[in-house]
Amino acid sequence: MNARDTARAFLLATTGEARLEWRTAFTTDGTDEPTGIVPVCADEDHEPDDGSVYSCCPEPAIECGSHPVAAYLAELLNTDRGAA
């Protein structure tokens, strides 16, 4: 099993979805830009452009340390959603 398969199996076991859509999010207080990533929230009251993390948001929330890294990882993961 390769790393991609292992990660998908983990996400399926923990969230019920193997190919989540990701977004950048404020996972650390006091930052000017979102420095983490979380799966996109399906709650209709949660605005897609809102970088906040609420109790309605699915796990996991992952702190990346910087906005450029978080934006890159979210884009990479979303691109990978369609990969076999």
PyMOL Python script that loads the backbone (N, CA, C, O; Angstrom):
from pymol import cmd

cmd.read_pdbstr("""\
ATOM      1  N   MET A   1       0.849  -1.177   0.000  1.00  0.00           N
ATOM      2  CA  MET A   1       0.000   0.000   0.000  1.00  0.00           C
ATOM      3  C   MET A   1       0.895   1.241   0.000  1.00  0.00           C
ATOM      4  O   MET A   1       1.811   1.344   0.816  1.00  0.00           O
ATOM      5  N   ASN A   2       0.634   2.189  -0.916  1.00  0.00           N
ATOM      6  CA  ASN A   2       1.448   3.400  -0.957  1.00  0.00           C
ATOM      7  C   ASN A   2       0.893   4.464  -0.005  1.00  0.00           C
ATOM      8  O   ASN A   2      -0.159   4.264   0.603  1.00  0.00           O
ATOM      9  N   ALA A   3       1.586   5.577   0.123  1.00  0.00           N
ATOM     10  CA  ALA A   3       1.201   6.634   1.071  1.00  0.00           C
ATOM     11  C   ALA A   3      -0.179   7.198   0.765  1.00  0.00           C
ATOM     12  O   ALA A   3      -0.948   7.475   1.685  1.00  0.00           O
ATOM     13  N   ARG A   4      -0.506   7.373  -0.516  1.00  0.00           N
ATOM     14  CA  ARG A   4      -1.810   7.910  -0.904  1.00  0.00           C
ATOM     15  C   ARG A   4      -2.926   6.972  -0.447  1.00  0.00           C
ATOM     16  O   ARG A   4      -3.939   7.427   0.084  1.00  0.00           O
ATOM     17  N   ASP A   5      -2.745   5.667  -0.651  1.00  0.00           N
ATOM     18  CA  ASP A   5      -3.747   4.690  -0.233  1.00  0.00           C
ATOM     19  C   ASP A   5      -3.893   4.653   1.284  1.00  0.00           C
ATOM     20  O   ASP A   5      -5.004   4.534   1.801  1.00  0.00           O
ATOM     21  N   THR A   6      -2.777   4.756   1.993  1.00  0.00           N
ATOM     22  CA  THR A   6      -2.802   4.768   3.457  1.00  0.00           C
ATOM     23  C   THR A   6      -3.559   5.991   3.970  1.00  0.00           C
ATOM     24  O   THR A   6      -4.380   5.885   4.881  1.00  0.00           O
ATOM     25  N   ALA A   7      -3.277   7.152   3.380  1.00  0.00           N
ATOM     26  CA  ALA A   7      -3.961   8.380   3.795  1.00  0.00           C
ATOM     27  C   ALA A   7      -5.453   8.305   3.512  1.00  0.00           C
ATOM     28  O   ALA A   7      -6.263   8.721   4.341  1.00  0.00           O
ATOM     29  N   ARG A   8      -5.825   7.778   2.350  1.00  0.00           N
ATOM     30  CA  ARG A   8      -7.250   7.654   2.025  1.00  0.00           C
ATOM     31  C   ARG A   8      -7.953   6.682   2.968  1.00  0.00           C
ATOM     32  O   ARG A   8      -9.088   6.928   3.377  1.00  0.00           O
ATOM     33  N   ALA A   9      -7.296   5.591   3.313  1.00  0.00           N
ATOM     34  CA  ALA A   9      -7.881   4.626   4.256  1.00  0.00           C
ATOM     35  C   ALA A   9      -8.076   5.269   5.620  1.00  0.00           C
ATOM     36  O   ALA A   9      -9.100   5.053   6.269  1.00  0.00           O
ATOM     37  N   PHE A  10      -7.092   6.064   6.062  1.00  0.00           N
ATOM     38  CA  PHE A  10      -7.200   6.759   7.345  1.00  0.00           C
ATOM     39  C   PHE A  10      -8.368   7.749   7.318  1.00  0.00           C
ATOM     40  O   PHE A  10      -9.182   7.772   8.241  1.00  0.00           O
ATOM     41  N   LEU A  11      -8.451   8.567   6.264  1.00  0.00           N
ATOM     42  CA  LEU A  11      -9.541   9.546   6.177  1.00  0.00           C
ATOM     43  C   LEU A  11     -10.896   8.858   6.112  1.00  0.00           C
ATOM     44  O   LEU A  11     -11.854   9.326   6.728  1.00  0.00           O
ATOM     45  N   LEU A  12     -10.991   7.767   5.386  1.00  0.00           N
ATOM     46  CA  LEU A  12     -12.251   7.026   5.308  1.00  0.00           C
ATOM     47  C   LEU A  12     -12.648   6.502   6.684  1.00  0.00           C
ATOM     48  O   LEU A  12     -13.815   6.585   7.064  1.00  0.00           O
ATOM     49  N   ALA A  13     -11.696   5.969   7.426  1.00  0.00           N
ATOM     50  CA  ALA A  13     -11.980   5.422   8.753  1.00  0.00           C
ATOM     51  C   ALA A  13     -12.343   6.506   9.759  1.00  0.00           C
ATOM     52  O   ALA A  13     -13.179   6.277  10.633  1.00  0.00           O
ATOM     53  N   THR A  14     -11.733   7.676   9.652  1.00  0.00           N
ATOM     54  CA  THR A  14     -11.956   8.722  10.660  1.00  0.00           C
ATOM     55  C   THR A  14     -13.052   9.708  10.298  1.00  0.00           C
ATOM     56  O   THR A  14     -13.663  10.302  11.187  1.00  0.00           O
ATOM     57  N   THR A  15     -13.317   9.895   8.997  1.00  0.00           N
ATOM     58  CA  THR A  15     -14.304  10.899   8.600  1.00  0.00           C
ATOM     59  C   THR A  15     -15.462  10.331   7.791  1.00  0.00           C
ATOM     60  O   THR A  15     -16.484  10.997   7.625  1.00  0.00           O
ATOM     61  N   GLY A  16     -15.316   9.109   7.285  1.00  0.00           N
ATOM     62  CA  GLY A  16     -16.349   8.525   6.438  1.00  0.00           C
ATOM     63  C   GLY A  16     -16.209   8.930   4.979  1.00  0.00           C
ATOM     64  O   GLY A  16     -17.039   8.552   4.152  1.00  0.00           O
ATOM     65  N   GLU A  17     -15.181   9.685   4.654  1.00  0.00           N
ATOM     66  CA  GLU A  17     -14.946  10.144   3.280  1.00  0.00           C
ATOM     67  C   GLU A  17     -13.457  10.030   2.977  1.00  0.00           C
ATOM     68  O   GLU A  17     -12.628  10.527   3.739  1.00  0.00           O
ATOM     69  N   ALA A  18     -13.118   9.385   1.880  1.00  0.00           N
ATOM     70  CA  ALA A  18     -11.707   9.178   1.532  1.00  0.00           C
ATOM     71  C   ALA A  18     -11.125  10.314   0.709  1.00  0.00           C
ATOM     72  O   ALA A  18      -9.910  10.509   0.692  1.00  0.00           O
ATOM     73  N   ARG A  19     -11.971  11.058   0.034  1.00  0.00           N
ATOM     74  CA  ARG A  19     -11.482  12.140  -0.835  1.00  0.00           C
ATOM     75  C   ARG A  19     -12.154  13.458  -0.447  1.00  0.00           C
ATOM     76  O   ARG A  19     -13.027  13.957  -1.157  1.00  0.00           O
ATOM     77  N   LEU A  20     -11.742  13.999   0.667  1.00  0.00           N
ATOM     78  CA  LEU A  20     -12.298  15.248   1.176  1.00  0.00           C
ATOM     79  C   LEU A  20     -11.864  16.432   0.325  1.00  0.00           C
ATOM     80  O   LEU A  20     -10.801  16.411  -0.294  1.00  0.00           O
ATOM     81  N   GLU A  21     -12.697  17.462   0.301  1.00  0.00           N
ATOM     82  CA  GLU A  21     -12.297  18.742  -0.291  1.00  0.00           C
ATOM     83  C   GLU A  21     -11.741  19.585   0.857  1.00  0.00           C
ATOM     84  O   GLU A  21     -12.331  19.627   1.936  1.00  0.00           O
ATOM     85  N   TRP A  22     -10.619  20.253   0.632  1.00  0.00           N
ATOM     86  CA  TRP A  22      -9.921  20.994   1.689  1.00  0.00           C
ATOM     87  C   TRP A  22      -9.971  22.491   1.440  1.00  0.00           C
ATOM     88  O   TRP A  22     -10.132  22.946   0.307  1.00  0.00           O
ATOM     89  N   ARG A  23      -9.828  23.254   2.528  1.00  0.00           N
ATOM     90  CA  ARG A  23      -9.758  24.714   2.466  1.00  0.00           C
ATOM     91  C   ARG A  23      -8.756  25.194   3.499  1.00  0.00           C
ATOM     92  O   ARG A  23      -8.446  24.480   4.453  1.00  0.00           O
ATOM     93  N   THR A  24      -8.247  26.414   3.308  1.00  0.00           N
ATOM     94  CA  THR A  24      -7.378  26.998   4.326  1.00  0.00           C
ATOM     95  C   THR A  24      -8.251  27.503   5.471  1.00  0.00           C
ATOM     96  O   THR A  24      -9.412  27.861   5.274  1.00  0.00           O
ATOM     97  N   ALA A  25      -7.671  27.524   6.665  1.00  0.00           N
ATOM     98  CA  ALA A  25      -8.446  27.917   7.842  1.00  0.00           C
ATOM     99  C   ALA A  25      -7.528  28.502   8.910  1.00  0.00           C
ATOM    100  O   ALA A  25      -6.327  28.234   8.945  1.00  0.00           O
ATOM    101  N   PHE A  26      -8.126  29.303   9.769  1.00  0.00           N
ATOM    102  CA  PHE A  26      -7.415  29.854  10.921  1.00  0.00           C
ATOM    103  C   PHE A  26      -7.379  28.793  12.019  1.00  0.00           C
ATOM    104  O   PHE A  26      -8.349  28.625  12.758  1.00  0.00           O
ATOM    105  N   THR A  27      -6.272  28.087  12.121  1.00  0.00           N
ATOM    106  CA  THR A  27      -6.125  27.044  13.136  1.00  0.00           C
ATOM    107  C   THR A  27      -5.266  27.513  14.303  1.00  0.00           C
ATOM    108  O   THR A  27      -5.099  26.787  15.283  1.00  0.00           O
ATOM    109  N   THR A  28      -4.722  28.721  14.202  1.00  0.00           N
ATOM    110  CA  THR A  28      -3.932  29.327  15.271  1.00  0.00           C
ATOM    111  C   THR A  28      -4.459  30.730  15.516  1.00  0.00           C
ATOM    112  O   THR A  28      -4.658  31.484  14.563  1.00  0.00           O
ATOM    113  N   ASP A  29      -4.690  31.097  16.767  1.00  0.00           N
ATOM    114  CA  ASP A  29      -5.177  32.434  17.106  1.00  0.00           C
ATOM    115  C   ASP A  29      -4.110  33.483  16.805  1.00  0.00           C
ATOM    116  O   ASP A  29      -2.915  33.239  16.965  1.00  0.00           O
ATOM    117  N   GLY A  30      -4.562  34.641  16.372  1.00  0.00           N
ATOM    118  CA  GLY A  30      -3.672  35.782  16.214  1.00  0.00           C
ATOM    119  C   GLY A  30      -2.924  35.858  14.900  1.00  0.00           C
ATOM    120  O   GLY A  30      -2.026  36.690  14.766  1.00  0.00           O
ATOM    121  N   THR A  31      -3.253  35.031  13.927  1.00  0.00           N
ATOM    122  CA  THR A  31      -2.579  35.124  12.638  1.00  0.00           C
ATOM    123  C   THR A  31      -3.380  36.015  11.699  1.00  0.00           C
ATOM    124  O   THR A  31      -4.606  36.081  11.791  1.00  0.00           O
ATOM    125  N   ASP A  32      -2.686  36.700  10.798  1.00  0.00           N
ATOM    126  CA  ASP A  32      -3.351  37.579   9.834  1.00  0.00           C
ATOM    127  C   ASP A  32      -3.995  36.805   8.685  1.00  0.00           C
ATOM    128  O   ASP A  32      -4.985  37.247   8.102  1.00  0.00           O
ATOM    129  N   GLU A  33      -3.426  35.656   8.372  1.00  0.00           N
ATOM    130  CA  GLU A  33      -3.931  34.819   7.296  1.00  0.00           C
ATOM    131  C   GLU A  33      -4.101  33.396   7.821  1.00  0.00           C
ATOM    132  O   GLU A  33      -3.461  33.026   8.806  1.00  0.00           O
ATOM    133  N   PRO A  34      -4.954  32.589   7.180  1.00  0.00           N
ATOM    134  CA  PRO A  34      -5.116  31.208   7.628  1.00  0.00           C
ATOM    135  C   PRO A  34      -3.829  30.415   7.441  1.00  0.00           C
ATOM    136  O   PRO A  34      -3.223  30.436   6.370  1.00  0.00           O
ATOM    137  N   THR A  35      -3.425  29.720   8.486  1.00  0.00           N
ATOM    138  CA  THR A  35      -2.172  28.961   8.451  1.00  0.00           C
ATOM    139  C   THR A  35      -2.406  27.457   8.584  1.00  0.00           C
ATOM    140  O   THR A  35      -1.460  26.699   8.799  1.00  0.00           O
ATOM    141  N   GLY A  36      -3.646  27.028   8.458  1.00  0.00           N
ATOM    142  CA  GLY A  36      -3.967  25.611   8.560  1.00  0.00           C
ATOM    143  C   GLY A  36      -4.926  25.195   7.466  1.00  0.00           C
ATOM    144  O   GLY A  36      -5.385  26.014   6.671  1.00  0.00           O
ATOM    145  N   ILE A  37      -5.222  23.894   7.442  1.00  0.00           N
ATOM    146  CA  ILE A  37      -6.199  23.363   6.493  1.00  0.00           C
ATOM    147  C   ILE A  37      -7.209  22.505   7.233  1.00  0.00           C
ATOM    148  O   ILE A  37      -6.884  21.859   8.230  1.00  0.00           O
ATOM    149  N   VAL A  38      -8.429  22.507   6.737  1.00  0.00           N
ATOM    150  CA  VAL A  38      -9.507  21.659   7.252  1.00  0.00           C
ATOM    151  C   VAL A  38     -10.371  21.235   6.073  1.00  0.00           C
ATOM    152  O   VAL A  38     -10.375  21.903   5.039  1.00  0.00           O
ATOM    153  N   PRO A  39     -11.102  20.132   6.216  1.00  0.00           N
ATOM    154  CA  PRO A  39     -12.045  19.770   5.156  1.00  0.00           C
ATOM    155  C   PRO A  39     -13.129  20.843   5.032  1.00  0.00           C
ATOM    156  O   PRO A  39     -13.485  21.494   6.015  1.00  0.00           O
ATOM    157  N   VAL A  40     -13.640  21.016   3.833  1.00  0.00           N
ATOM    158  CA  VAL A  40     -14.709  21.975   3.583  1.00  0.00           C
ATOM    159  C   VAL A  40     -15.931  21.572   4.400  1.00  0.00           C
ATOM    160  O   VAL A  40     -16.294  20.397   4.458  1.00  0.00           O
ATOM    161  N   CYS A  41     -16.558  22.559   5.029  1.00  0.00           N
ATOM    162  CA  CYS A  41     -17.731  22.329   5.871  1.00  0.00           C
ATOM    163  C   CYS A  41     -18.990  22.261   5.007  1.00  0.00           C
ATOM    164  O   CYS A  41     -19.209  23.117   4.150  1.00  0.00           O
ATOM    165  N   ALA A  42     -19.805  21.252   5.236  1.00  0.00           N
ATOM    166  CA  ALA A  42     -21.035  21.071   4.460  1.00  0.00           C
ATOM    167  C   ALA A  42     -22.220  21.838   5.040  1.00  0.00           C
ATOM    168  O   ALA A  42     -23.288  21.867   4.428  1.00  0.00           O
ATOM    169  N   ASP A  43     -22.053  22.461   6.212  1.00  0.00           N
ATOM    170  CA  ASP A  43     -23.143  23.208   6.831  1.00  0.00           C
ATOM    171  C   ASP A  43     -23.519  24.389   5.935  1.00  0.00           C
ATOM    172  O   ASP A  43     -22.661  25.199   5.586  1.00  0.00           O
ATOM    173  N   GLU A  44     -24.792  24.490   5.564  1.00  0.00           N
ATOM    174  CA  GLU A  44     -25.226  25.552   4.645  1.00  0.00           C
ATOM    175  C   GLU A  44     -25.087  26.948   5.240  1.00  0.00           C
ATOM    176  O   GLU A  44     -25.077  27.927   4.493  1.00  0.00           O
ATOM    177  N   ASP A  45     -24.980  27.069   6.557  1.00  0.00           N
ATOM    178  CA  ASP A  45     -24.808  28.372   7.197  1.00  0.00           C
ATOM    179  C   ASP A  45     -23.341  28.799   7.266  1.00  0.00           C
ATOM    180  O   ASP A  45     -23.044  29.925   7.666  1.00  0.00           O
ATOM    181  N   HIS A  46     -22.428  27.915   6.882  1.00  0.00           N
ATOM    182  CA  HIS A  46     -21.000  28.236   6.916  1.00  0.00           C
ATOM    183  C   HIS A  46     -20.582  28.746   5.544  1.00  0.00           C
ATOM    184  O   HIS A  46     -20.565  27.996   4.568  1.00  0.00           O
ATOM    185  N   GLU A  47     -20.246  30.025   5.482  1.00  0.00           N
ATOM    186  CA  GLU A  47     -19.826  30.638   4.222  1.00  0.00           C
ATOM    187  C   GLU A  47     -18.533  29.995   3.735  1.00  0.00           C
ATOM    188  O   GLU A  47     -17.603  29.833   4.526  1.00  0.00           O
ATOM    189  N   PRO A  48     -18.444  29.623   2.456  1.00  0.00           N
ATOM    190  CA  PRO A  48     -17.244  28.965   1.937  1.00  0.00           C
ATOM    191  C   PRO A  48     -15.964  29.781   2.086  1.00  0.00           C
ATOM    192  O   PRO A  48     -14.882  29.210   2.225  1.00  0.00           O
ATOM    193  N   ASP A  49     -16.073  31.100   2.060  1.00  0.00           N
ATOM    194  CA  ASP A  49     -14.884  31.951   2.170  1.00  0.00           C
ATOM    195  C   ASP A  49     -14.510  32.277   3.611  1.00  0.00           C
ATOM    196  O   ASP A  49     -13.509  32.954   3.844  1.00  0.00           O
ATOM    197  N   ASP A  50     -15.286  31.812   4.578  1.00  0.00           N
ATOM    198  CA  ASP A  50     -14.998  32.049   5.984  1.00  0.00           C
ATOM    199  C   ASP A  50     -13.910  31.074   6.427  1.00  0.00           C
ATOM    200  O   ASP A  50     -14.129  29.863   6.424  1.00  0.00           O
ATOM    201  N   GLY A  51     -12.752  31.584   6.804  1.00  0.00           N
ATOM    202  CA  GLY A  51     -11.628  30.747   7.202  1.00  0.00           C
ATOM    203  C   GLY A  51     -11.686  30.252   8.630  1.00  0.00           C
ATOM    204  O   GLY A  51     -10.762  29.582   9.092  1.00  0.00           O
ATOM    205  N   SER A  52     -12.761  30.572   9.337  1.00  0.00           N
ATOM    206  CA  SER A  52     -12.887  30.143  10.726  1.00  0.00           C
ATOM    207  C   SER A  52     -13.206  28.655  10.805  1.00  0.00           C
ATOM    208  O   SER A  52     -13.720  28.066   9.855  1.00  0.00           O
ATOM    209  N   VAL A  53     -12.894  28.061  11.950  1.00  0.00           N
ATOM    210  CA  VAL A  53     -13.215  26.653  12.198  1.00  0.00           C
ATOM    211  C   VAL A  53     -14.258  26.618  13.314  1.00  0.00           C
ATOM    212  O   VAL A  53     -14.009  27.098  14.420  1.00  0.00           O
ATOM    213  N   TYR A  54     -15.412  26.054  13.021  1.00  0.00           N
ATOM    214  CA  TYR A  54     -16.516  25.971  13.969  1.00  0.00           C
ATOM    215  C   TYR A  54     -16.779  24.519  14.346  1.00  0.00           C
ATOM    216  O   TYR A  54     -16.185  23.606  13.774  1.00  0.00           O
ATOM    217  N   SER A  55     -17.657  24.313  15.296  1.00  0.00           N
ATOM    218  CA  SER A  55     -17.988  22.948  15.731  1.00  0.00           C
ATOM    219  C   SER A  55     -18.650  22.143  14.617  1.00  0.00           C
ATOM    220  O   SER A  55     -18.637  20.913  14.662  1.00  0.00           O
ATOM    221  N   CYS A  56     -19.226  22.808  13.621  1.00  0.00           N
ATOM    222  CA  CYS A  56     -19.856  22.107  12.496  1.00  0.00           C
ATOM    223  C   CYS A  56     -18.827  21.586  11.493  1.00  0.00           C
ATOM    224  O   CYS A  56     -19.157  20.751  10.651  1.00  0.00           O
ATOM    225  N   CYS A  57     -17.598  22.063  11.571  1.00  0.00           N
ATOM    226  CA  CYS A  57     -16.568  21.705  10.595  1.00  0.00           C
ATOM    227  C   CYS A  57     -16.020  20.309  10.873  1.00  0.00           C
ATOM    228  O   CYS A  57     -15.775  19.942  12.022  1.00  0.00           O
ATOM    229  N   PRO A  58     -15.831  19.540   9.809  1.00  0.00           N
ATOM    230  CA  PRO A  58     -15.281  18.192   9.992  1.00  0.00           C
ATOM    231  C   PRO A  58     -13.805  18.233  10.387  1.00  0.00           C
ATOM    232  O   PRO A  58     -13.097  19.201  10.106  1.00  0.00           O
ATOM    233  N   GLU A  59     -13.367  17.185  11.029  1.00  0.00           N
ATOM    234  CA  GLU A  59     -11.959  17.007  11.387  1.00  0.00           C
ATOM    235  C   GLU A  59     -11.260  16.322  10.228  1.00  0.00           C
ATOM    236  O   GLU A  59     -11.956  15.751   9.389  1.00  0.00           O
ATOM    237  N   PRO A  60      -9.980  16.334  10.117  1.00  0.00           N
ATOM    238  CA  PRO A  60      -9.037  16.946  11.030  1.00  0.00           C
ATOM    239  C   PRO A  60      -8.712  18.385  10.637  1.00  0.00           C
ATOM    240  O   PRO A  60      -8.813  18.758   9.468  1.00  0.00           O
ATOM    241  N   ALA A  61      -8.326  19.178  11.614  1.00  0.00           N
ATOM    242  CA  ALA A  61      -7.773  20.509  11.381  1.00  0.00           C
ATOM    243  C   ALA A  61      -6.263  20.373  11.523  1.00  0.00           C
ATOM    244  O   ALA A  61      -5.772  19.890  12.543  1.00  0.00           O
ATOM    245  N   ILE A  62      -5.531  20.796  10.508  1.00  0.00           N
ATOM    246  CA  ILE A  62      -4.091  20.592  10.469  1.00  0.00           C
ATOM    247  C   ILE A  62      -3.380  21.935  10.380  1.00  0.00           C
ATOM    248  O   ILE A  62      -3.569  22.671   9.412  1.00  0.00           O
ATOM    249  N   GLU A  63      -2.571  22.259  11.370  1.00  0.00           N
ATOM    250  CA  GLU A  63      -1.787  23.490  11.369  1.00  0.00           C
ATOM    251  C   GLU A  63      -0.560  23.282  10.481  1.00  0.00           C
ATOM    252  O   GLU A  63       0.168  22.301  10.633  1.00  0.00           O
ATOM    253  N   CYS A  64      -0.341  24.214   9.556  1.00  0.00           N
ATOM    254  CA  CYS A  64       0.758  24.088   8.589  1.00  0.00           C
ATOM    255  C   CYS A  64       1.900  25.059   8.863  1.00  0.00           C
ATOM    256  O   CYS A  64       2.977  24.909   8.286  1.00  0.00           O
ATOM    257  N   GLY A  65       1.695  26.048   9.726  1.00  0.00           N
ATOM    258  CA  GLY A  65       2.771  26.955  10.090  1.00  0.00           C
ATOM    259  C   GLY A  65       2.862  28.226   9.267  1.00  0.00           C
ATOM    260  O   GLY A  65       3.456  29.206   9.715  1.00  0.00           O
ATOM    261  N   SER A  66       2.285  28.232   8.072  1.00  0.00           N
ATOM    262  CA  SER A  66       2.307  29.452   7.257  1.00  0.00           C
ATOM    263  C   SER A  66       1.167  29.403   6.248  1.00  0.00           C
ATOM    264  O   SER A  66       0.689  28.335   5.867  1.00  0.00           O
ATOM    265  N   HIS A  67       0.748  30.591   5.830  1.00  0.00           N
ATOM    266  CA  HIS A  67      -0.330  30.664   4.849  1.00  0.00           C
ATOM    267  C   HIS A  67       0.079  30.068   3.496  1.00  0.00           C
ATOM    268  O   HIS A  67      -0.704  29.317   2.913  1.00  0.00           O
ATOM    269  N   PRO A  68       1.274  30.374   2.974  1.00  0.00           N
ATOM    270  CA  PRO A  68       1.639  29.782   1.678  1.00  0.00           C
ATOM    271  C   PRO A  68       1.661  28.250   1.705  1.00  0.00           C
ATOM    272  O   PRO A  68       1.237  27.610   0.743  1.00  0.00           O
ATOM    273  N   VAL A  69       2.149  27.665   2.791  1.00  0.00           N
ATOM    274  CA  VAL A  69       2.174  26.196   2.888  1.00  0.00           C
ATOM    275  C   VAL A  69       0.750  25.655   2.962  1.00  0.00           C
ATOM    276  O   VAL A  69       0.430  24.665   2.305  1.00  0.00           O
ATOM    277  N   ALA A  70      -0.110  26.298   3.759  1.00  0.00           N
ATOM    278  CA  ALA A  70      -1.502  25.853   3.880  1.00  0.00           C
ATOM    279  C   ALA A  70      -2.223  25.940   2.533  1.00  0.00           C
ATOM    280  O   ALA A  70      -2.934  25.012   2.148  1.00  0.00           O
ATOM    281  N   ALA A  71      -2.041  27.048   1.822  1.00  0.00           N
ATOM    282  CA  ALA A  71      -2.690  27.214   0.521  1.00  0.00           C
ATOM    283  C   ALA A  71      -2.190  26.169  -0.471  1.00  0.00           C
ATOM    284  O   ALA A  71      -2.970  25.619  -1.248  1.00  0.00           O
ATOM    285  N   TYR A  72      -0.897  25.900  -0.442  1.00  0.00           N
ATOM    286  CA  TYR A  72      -0.313  24.898  -1.333  1.00  0.00           C
ATOM    287  C   TYR A  72      -0.867  23.508  -1.022  1.00  0.00           C
ATOM    288  O   TYR A  72      -1.265  22.782  -1.932  1.00  0.00           O
ATOM    289  N   LEU A  73      -0.895  23.134   0.263  1.00  0.00           N
ATOM    290  CA  LEU A  73      -1.391  21.807   0.638  1.00  0.00           C
ATOM    291  C   LEU A  73      -2.864  21.634   0.299  1.00  0.00           C
ATOM    292  O   LEU A  73      -3.267  20.571  -0.173  1.00  0.00           O
ATOM    293  N   ALA A  74      -3.677  22.670   0.534  1.00  0.00           N
ATOM    294  CA  ALA A  74      -5.099  22.570   0.194  1.00  0.00           C
ATOM    295  C   ALA A  74      -5.264  22.369  -1.310  1.00  0.00           C
ATOM    296  O   ALA A  74      -6.064  21.535  -1.736  1.00  0.00           O
ATOM    297  N   GLU A  75      -4.520  23.123  -2.117  1.00  0.00           N
ATOM    298  CA  GLU A  75      -4.592  22.969  -3.560  1.00  0.00           C
ATOM    299  C   GLU A  75      -4.100  21.591  -3.995  1.00  0.00           C
ATOM    300  O   GLU A  75      -4.707  20.953  -4.854  1.00  0.00           O
ATOM    301  N   LEU A  76      -3.015  21.143  -3.407  1.00  0.00           N
ATOM    302  CA  LEU A  76      -2.455  19.824  -3.737  1.00  0.00           C
ATOM    303  C   LEU A  76      -3.437  18.713  -3.393  1.00  0.00           C
ATOM    304  O   LEU A  76      -3.663  17.813  -4.203  1.00  0.00           O
ATOM    305  N   LEU A  77      -4.019  18.767  -2.207  1.00  0.00           N
ATOM    306  CA  LEU A  77      -4.971  17.741  -1.778  1.00  0.00           C
ATOM    307  C   LEU A  77      -6.230  17.763  -2.647  1.00  0.00           C
ATOM    308  O   LEU A  77      -6.763  16.709  -2.993  1.00  0.00           O
ATOM    309  N   ASN A  78      -6.696  18.941  -2.994  1.00  0.00           N
ATOM    310  CA  ASN A  78      -7.896  19.030  -3.835  1.00  0.00           C
ATOM    311  C   ASN A  78      -7.621  18.512  -5.244  1.00  0.00           C
ATOM    312  O   ASN A  78      -8.489  17.881  -5.848  1.00  0.00           O
ATOM    313  N   THR A  79      -6.435  18.768  -5.772  1.00  0.00           N
ATOM    314  CA  THR A  79      -6.055  18.230  -7.073  1.00  0.00           C
ATOM    315  C   THR A  79      -5.958  16.713  -7.014  1.00  0.00           C
ATOM    316  O   THR A  79      -6.322  16.019  -7.964  1.00  0.00           O
ATOM    317  N   ASP A  80      -5.464  16.206  -5.889  1.00  0.00           N
ATOM    318  CA  ASP A  80      -5.273  14.768  -5.707  1.00  0.00           C
ATOM    319  C   ASP A  80      -6.592  14.009  -5.530  1.00  0.00           C
ATOM    320  O   ASP A  80      -6.621  12.784  -5.648  1.00  0.00           O
ATOM    321  N   ARG A  81      -7.672  14.722  -5.250  1.00  0.00           N
ATOM    322  CA  ARG A  81      -8.961  14.053  -5.024  1.00  0.00           C
ATOM    323  C   ARG A  81      -9.363  13.180  -6.190  1.00  0.00           C
ATOM    324  O   ARG A  81      -9.986  12.136  -5.996  1.00  0.00           O
ATOM    325  N   GLY A  82      -9.015  13.592  -7.413  1.00  0.00           N
ATOM    326  CA  GLY A  82      -9.401  12.831  -8.593  1.00  0.00           C
ATOM    327  C   GLY A  82      -8.393  11.785  -9.018  1.00  0.00           C
ATOM    328  O   GLY A  82      -8.651  11.015  -9.944  1.00  0.00           O
ATOM    329  N   ALA A  83      -7.245  11.744  -8.355  1.00  0.00           N
ATOM    330  CA  ALA A  83      -6.203  10.789  -8.740  1.00  0.00           C
ATOM    331  C   ALA A  83      -6.592   9.382  -8.299  1.00  0.00           C
ATOM    332  O   ALA A  83      -7.256   9.194  -7.280  1.00  0.00           O
ATOM    333  N   ALA A  84      -6.176   8.425  -9.068  1.00  0.00           N
ATOM    334  CA  ALA A  84      -6.482   7.020  -8.731  1.00  0.00           C
ATOM    335  C   ALA A  84      -5.587   6.490  -7.650  1.00  0.00           C
ATOM    336  O   ALA A  84      -5.716   5.331  -7.255  1.00  0.00           O
TER     337      ALA A  84
END
""", "prot")
cmd.dss("prot")
cmd.show_as("cartoon", "prot")
cmd.util.cbc("prot")
cmd.orient("prot")
